Amino acid sequence: MNETLFSQIQRLLERTYAQVGINLEDCIIDRARSVHLSKLAGASARELNEIARTFLRHAGDQLYVGIYYSRWLIDQLERHDPRSGLSDSNIRSLIV
């Protein structure tokens, strides 16, 4: 099975910083969930980028994570895969 770009990024971050203990791909949410969480976040959500968002909620001793990537961003990364090299055509999409 081929590794996804997202799983490779997670592996590199964990190697550099620390293990997170969860598979971040399990935290990826769809647009409908992103819209719902943005409404719950209220005015502060207006500060978030529409292209990609990360939601964090701490409840008791649990941390809940939601990661959203727009279809446009996914298309850009698939069209100009950064694993093949970084250039002007993909660096902005990668660092969003």
ABEGO torsion letter per residue (X at the ends): XBBBAAAAAAAAAAAABBBAGBBAAAABBBAAAAAAAAAAAEAAAAABBAABBBBBBBBEABBBBBBBBBAAAAAAAAABBAAAEBBAAAAAAAAX
